Amino acid sequence: MQNFELTILGCSSATPTSTRNPTAQLLNIAERFFLIDCGEATQIQLRKFKLKFQRINHIFISHLHGDHYLGLIGLLSSMHLLGRTVDLHLFCPPELEEIIEVQFKHSQTYLRFKIVYHHHKYIANDLIFEDNKVEVRTILLNHRIPCCGFLFTEKPLLANISKEIIQKYHIPVEQILPIKGGADFITTDGELIPNTNLVSNKLKPRSYAYCSDTCYDERIIEIIKGVDLLYHEATFLNEMLPRAKETFHSTALQAATIAQKAEVHQLMIGHYSARYRDLQPLLDEAQTVFSNTILSIEGKSTVVEPVSM
């Protein structure tokens, strides 16, 4: 079974603390490593948790507040100094290309590898990346500046077909892969054998929705409906609701409400204000609405387990 694992590198909001760093996450889907946002200290966290950042070929930046991208220049520089030559694909606001290029221009840094820029169009549910294992779509968020989240969805997994079934129906080798992909089978006698009678352990494609900085906005519900794991920012407790509205952020209660209405399997909250040393009250508040809520904790990995269809 292929991997589907999220590792938290940073979970603080705009101001880091002595124990929490700004936002960054690493998502491993079938040994494809996607870096999601890149706050300060991201490359240090990658080293600390023994994650090989040269395996990262795709980076997704949600928006241009510094706590979501200020670690990027350092990470790119280290990739260069360590001899990277493979293209790196950067999905980002268009202005970030200018920011990066001017940094390297004035430091006279000439990268050994090419940065392939993919600029956000800020269109909800826009397909921005796809290969044979995964697709990534945008989630349009409601923040103080243009911002989007990302929905990562596994491509349908092949089902299993047993030797006994192959022998029973005399299935030729060239028909096995189509059957695993969902095809029915017609025997030499002309009998149609439904796919459901041929395969076992047909698994539901897994999904992860990343909703970084955003105020409460139910327009995202349709896109994230039923995802296996939802990350939704929860910068404040609900007692700070006026402050959340003023800064276009969410409370733990609001994040849980979105999770409940979207009928997701599990909610992870993060982007905590530096005012909260103890995160338990944020978790407690969210769990009053959505019991299957967990905290994002730096260094902690969450595996999305497959389930049968």
C-alpha positions as CSV (number, residue, x, y, z in Angstrom):
1,M,0.0,0.0,0.0
2,Q,1.4,3.4,-1.0
3,N,2.1,6.1,1.6
4,F,-0.2,8.9,2.5
5,E,1.4,10.7,5.4
6,L,1.5,14.3,6.6
7,T,4.3,15.6,8.8
8,I,4.0,19.0,10.5
9,L,7.1,21.2,10.4
10,G,5.6,24.4,11.7
11,C,2.2,25.2,13.4
12,S,2.5,28.7,14.7
13,S,0.8,31.8,13.3
14,A,2.6,35.0,12.3
15,T,4.9,35.1,15.4
16,P,7.0,32.1,16.2
17,T,7.6,31.0,19.7
18,S,10.4,29.2,21.5
19,T,8.6,25.9,20.8
20,R,6.6,26.6,17.6
21,N,7.7,27.7,14.1
22,P,5.6,29.3,11.4
23,T,3.6,27.2,9.0
24,A,5.2,24.4,6.9
25,Q,4.0,20.8,6.2
26,L,5.4,17.9,4.2
27,L,2.9,15.5,2.5
28,N,4.2,12.1,1.3
29,I,1.9,10.5,-1.3
30,A,3.4,7.4,-2.9
31,E,6.9,8.7,-2.2
32,R,6.1,12.0,-3.9
33,F,7.0,14.7,-1.4
34,F,5.0,17.9,-1.5
35,L,6.1,20.9,0.7
36,I,3.1,23.0,1.7
37,D,4.1,26.5,2.7
38,C,7.6,27.3,3.9
39,G,7.8,29.5,7.0
40,E,11.0,30.4,8.7
41,A,13.1,27.4,9.9
42,T,11.5,25.0,7.5
43,Q,14.9,23.6,6.3
44,I,16.0,23.3,9.9
45,Q,12.9,21.3,10.7
46,L,13.4,19.1,7.7
47,R,16.9,18.3,9.0
48,K,15.7,17.9,12.6
49,F,13.1,15.4,11.7
50,K,15.4,13.6,9.2
51,L,13.4,14.4,6.1
52,K,15.4,14.5,2.9
53,F,14.5,17.9,1.3
54,Q,16.3,17.1,-2.0
55,R,13.4,14.7,-2.6
56,I,11.0,17.6,-2.6
57,N,10.1,18.5,-6.3
58,H,6.9,20.4,-5.7
59,I,6.3,23.3,-3.3
60,F,2.9,24.9,-2.7
61,I,2.7,28.4,-1.2
62,S,-0.7,29.6,-0.1
63,H,-0.2,33.3,0.0
64,L,2.4,36.1,0.6
65,H,2.3,36.7,4.3
66,G,5.8,36.1,5.5
67,D,5.0,33.3,8.0
68,H,4.1,31.2,4.9
69,Y,7.1,31.7,2.7
70,L,10.0,33.4,4.4
71,G,11.9,30.1,4.8
72,L,11.8,29.5,1.0
73,I,14.9,31.5,0.0
74,G,17.1,29.7,2.5
75,L,15.7,26.3,1.5
76,L,16.3,27.0,-2.2
77,S,19.8,28.2,-1.5
78,S,20.7,25.1,0.5
79,M,19.3,22.9,-2.3
80,H,21.6,24.8,-4.7
81,L,24.7,24.5,-2.4
82,L,24.1,20.8,-2.0
83,G,24.3,20.3,-5.7
84,R,20.6,20.0,-6.8
85,T,20.2,19.9,-10.6
86,V,16.6,18.6,-10.8
87,D,13.8,21.1,-11.7
88,L,11.7,22.3,-8.8
89,H,8.1,23.2,-9.4
90,L,6.8,26.1,-7.4
91,F,3.0,26.7,-7.2
92,C,2.7,30.2,-5.8
93,P,1.3,33.8,-6.1
94,P,2.8,35.4,-9.2
95,E,4.5,38.1,-7.1
96,L,6.6,35.5,-5.4
97,E,8.6,34.9,-8.6
98,E,9.7,38.6,-8.5
99,I,10.6,38.3,-4.8
100,I,12.8,35.2,-5.3
101,E,14.5,36.5,-8.4
102,V,15.5,39.9,-6.9
103,Q,16.9,38.1,-3.8
104,F,19.1,35.9,-6.0
105,K,20.0,38.8,-8.3
106,H,21.4,41.0,-5.6
107,S,23.3,38.1,-3.9
108,Q,24.6,37.0,-7.4
109,T,23.3,33.5,-6.8
110,Y,22.9,31.4,-10.0
111,L,21.0,28.3,-9.1
112,R,22.1,25.0,-10.6
113,F,18.5,23.9,-11.0
114,K,15.5,25.5,-12.7
115,I,12.5,26.8,-10.8
116,V,9.4,26.1,-12.8
117,Y,6.8,28.7,-11.6
118,H,3.1,27.8,-11.7
119,H,1.2,31.0,-10.7
120,H,-2.1,30.9,-8.8
121,K,-5.1,31.9,-10.8
122,Y,-7.2,32.1,-7.6
123,I,-10.0,29.9,-9.1
124,A,-11.8,27.6,-6.8
125,N,-11.3,23.9,-7.6
126,D,-8.7,24.6,-10.3
127,L,-6.6,21.6,-11.2
128,I,-3.0,22.8,-10.8
129,F,-1.1,19.5,-10.7
130,E,-1.7,15.9,-11.8
131,D,0.4,12.8,-12.3
132,N,-0.5,9.1,-12.3
133,K,-0.8,9.0,-8.5
134,V,-2.3,12.2,-7.3
135,E,-4.1,15.4,-8.3
136,V,-4.0,18.8,-6.6
137,R,-6.8,21.4,-6.8
138,T,-7.1,24.9,-5.3
139,I,-9.4,25.9,-2.5
140,L,-10.2,29.6,-2.6
141,L,-9.9,31.0,0.9
142,N,-11.1,34.3,2.4
143,H,-8.2,36.1,3.9
144,R,-6.9,39.7,4.1
145,I,-4.8,39.2,0.9
146,P,-5.3,36.7,-1.9
147,C,-4.9,33.2,-0.5
148,C,-5.7,29.7,-1.5
149,G,-5.5,26.2,0.1
150,F,-4.9,22.9,-1.6
151,L,-6.8,19.7,-2.0
152,F,-4.6,16.6,-2.6
153,T,-6.5,13.6,-3.8
154,E,-5.1,10.1,-4.5
155,K,-5.8,8.6,-7.9
156,P,-8.0,5.5,-7.7
157,L,-6.1,2.5,-6.4
158,L,-6.0,-0.8,-8.1
159,A,-8.0,-3.6,-6.5
160,N,-6.8,-7.1,-5.8
161,I,-7.6,-10.2,-7.8
162,S,-6.8,-13.6,-6.4
163,K,-5.2,-16.5,-8.1
164,E,-8.3,-18.6,-7.4
165,I,-10.5,-16.1,-9.3
166,I,-8.0,-16.0,-12.2
167,Q,-8.0,-19.7,-12.4
168,K,-11.8,-20.1,-11.9
169,Y,-12.7,-17.9,-14.9
170,H,-9.5,-18.6,-17.0
171,I,-8.7,-14.9,-17.1
172,P,-5.8,-14.1,-19.5
173,V,-2.9,-12.1,-18.2
174,E,-3.7,-9.0,-20.4
175,Q,-7.1,-8.7,-18.8
176,I,-5.9,-8.6,-15.2
177,L,-4.9,-5.0,-15.1
178,P,-8.1,-3.7,-16.6
179,I,-10.1,-5.8,-14.1
180,K,-8.0,-4.3,-11.2
181,G,-9.0,-0.9,-12.6
182,G,-12.7,-1.7,-12.6
183,A,-13.5,-3.6,-15.8
184,D,-15.9,-6.5,-16.0
185,F,-14.9,-9.7,-17.7
186,I,-16.6,-11.8,-20.4
187,T,-15.7,-15.5,-20.3
188,T,-15.1,-17.6,-23.4
189,D,-18.8,-18.8,-23.1
190,G,-20.0,-15.2,-23.3
191,E,-20.9,-14.9,-19.6
192,L,-20.5,-11.4,-18.1
193,I,-18.8,-11.5,-14.7
194,P,-19.3,-8.2,-12.8
195,N,-16.1,-6.5,-11.5
196,T,-17.5,-6.8,-8.0
197,N,-17.4,-10.6,-8.2
198,L,-13.8,-10.5,-9.4
199,V,-11.9,-8.2,-7.1
200,S,-11.4,-7.7,-3.4
201,N,-10.0,-4.9,-1.2
202,K,-11.1,-2.1,-3.5
203,L,-9.9,0.9,-1.6
204,K,-11.3,4.5,-1.5
205,P,-8.9,7.1,-2.8
206,R,-7.5,9.2,0.1
207,S,-7.7,13.0,0.3
208,Y,-6.2,15.8,2.3
209,A,-7.4,19.4,2.3
210,Y,-5.1,22.2,3.5
211,C,-6.9,25.4,4.5
212,S,-4.4,27.9,5.7
213,D,-5.2,31.5,6.7
214,T,-8.9,32.1,6.3
215,C,-11.9,33.5,8.1
216,Y,-15.0,31.4,8.5
217,D,-16.4,30.8,5.0
218,E,-18.8,28.1,4.1
219,R,-18.1,28.4,0.4
220,I,-15.2,25.9,0.8
221,I,-17.5,23.2,2.1
222,E,-18.5,21.9,-1.3
223,I,-14.8,21.4,-2.4
224,I,-13.6,19.7,0.8
225,K,-16.8,17.6,1.3
226,G,-15.9,14.2,2.8
227,V,-12.1,14.5,2.8
228,D,-10.2,12.0,5.0
229,L,-8.1,14.7,6.7
230,L,-8.8,18.4,6.8
231,Y,-6.3,21.0,8.1
232,H,-8.1,24.2,9.0
233,E,-6.5,27.1,10.8
234,A,-7.6,27.8,14.3
235,T,-5.7,30.9,15.3
236,F,-7.9,31.9,18.3
237,L,-10.3,30.6,20.8
238,N,-13.9,31.7,20.2
239,E,-13.7,34.3,23.0
240,M,-11.4,36.2,20.6
241,L,-14.0,36.1,17.7
242,P,-13.9,39.9,17.1
243,R,-10.1,39.7,16.8
244,A,-10.5,36.7,14.4
245,K,-12.9,38.6,12.2
246,E,-10.6,41.7,12.2
247,T,-7.6,39.7,11.1
248,F,-9.5,37.4,8.7
249,H,-8.7,34.3,10.8
250,S,-10.7,31.5,12.4
251,T,-11.4,30.2,15.8
252,A,-11.2,26.6,16.9
253,L,-15.0,26.5,17.2
254,Q,-15.3,27.8,13.6
255,A,-12.8,25.3,12.2
256,A,-14.8,22.5,13.9
257,T,-18.0,23.8,12.4
258,I,-16.6,23.7,8.9
259,A,-15.4,20.1,9.5
260,Q,-18.8,19.1,10.8
261,K,-20.7,20.7,7.9
262,A,-18.3,19.2,5.3
263,E,-18.6,15.8,6.9
264,V,-14.9,15.2,6.9
265,H,-13.4,12.2,8.6
266,Q,-10.8,13.9,10.7
267,L,-9.9,17.6,11.5
268,M,-6.5,18.9,12.3
269,I,-6.2,22.4,13.7
270,G,-3.2,24.7,13.7
271,H,-1.7,28.2,13.0
272,Y,-2.0,28.9,16.7
273,S,-1.6,32.4,18.0
274,A,1.6,32.9,20.1
275,R,-0.6,34.0,23.0
276,Y,-1.5,30.3,23.6
277,R,1.2,28.4,25.4
278,D,-1.2,25.6,26.2
279,L,-3.0,24.2,23.2
280,Q,-5.4,22.0,25.1
281,P,-8.1,24.7,25.3
282,L,-8.1,25.0,21.5
283,L,-8.5,21.3,21.1
284,D,-11.2,21.1,23.8
285,E,-13.2,23.9,22.1
286,A,-13.0,22.2,18.7
287,Q,-14.0,18.8,20.1
288,T,-17.3,20.2,21.5
289,V,-18.4,20.5,17.9
290,F,-16.3,17.9,16.1
291,S,-15.0,15.1,18.3
292,N,-12.5,13.7,15.8
293,T,-10.2,16.7,16.0
294,I,-6.4,16.5,16.6
295,L,-3.7,19.2,17.1
296,S,-1.0,19.8,14.6
297,I,2.2,19.2,16.5
298,E,5.7,19.8,15.0
299,G,7.5,16.6,14.2
300,K,4.3,14.5,14.4
301,S,3.2,12.5,11.4
302,T,-0.4,11.6,10.6
303,V,-1.0,8.6,8.4
304,V,-4.2,8.6,6.4
305,E,-5.2,4.9,6.4
306,P,-7.0,3.4,3.4
307,V,-10.6,2.2,3.8
308,S,-12.6,-0.2,1.6
309,M,-15.2,1.3,-0.7
